[in-house]
Structures are given as structure tokens and as C-alpha cells.
Amino acid sequence: MDSQAKYCALARGDGGVYLRMPTGVGYKEKIWDHAPGSVLVEEAGGIITDSRGEPLDFGLGRTLGENYGFIAAGKEVHSRVLEAVRKAKEEEQAGKI
């Protein structure tokens, strides 16, 4: 399923979270894969941020290189997913994962 279909499913309520984290192999997400879908999610009442909770910046060129992954979810779960990602990153840095 391509990115736009995932965003549409989320906006329709057919999913709870769309989470993408960098793989560390140098790939950078392209804005055209995510800008239209982010509008769909936001208009449906959801929230989309990077994994630090910052708004996605689509004005940086062709990629989302300055954004660290992204989390798209409904308002009721976005903060919980953001907290889980934060905790996982802390554990990874501490060598627990």
C-alpha cells in the first residue's frame, strides 16, 4: 500500500497510527509522498508531527531531511505514540534495546 493510501485509510478511521522512522541507511522521505496525505489527516481531525513532536517542514526542498521520521494519528492517541517513541529512543541510546 503506498503512502497516500495509508493516509487515506487513517483519515477514514480505518487505522490508528501511521508511523515512519528513519532506517539509518541514508534514505530521506520525499515531500510529495507525505504533504498531500498530511493535509488529509489534519482535515479529518488528526495530528501529524515528526518523532520529536515538531510540525513537518515541507519548505526544506525535495526531502523531509530535517524531520526525524513522522507520526500521524488521531488526537486521542498521538501524544501516547509520541511518548512511546521518545521512551524507545532513550532506551536505545542507553543501550537497553
Secondary structure, DSSP 8 states (H G I E B T S, - for coil): --HHHHHHHHHHTS-SEEEE---SSS---BGGGTHHHHHHHHHTTEEEE-TTS----TTSSSB-TTS--EEEEEHHHHHHHHHHHHHHHHHHHTT--
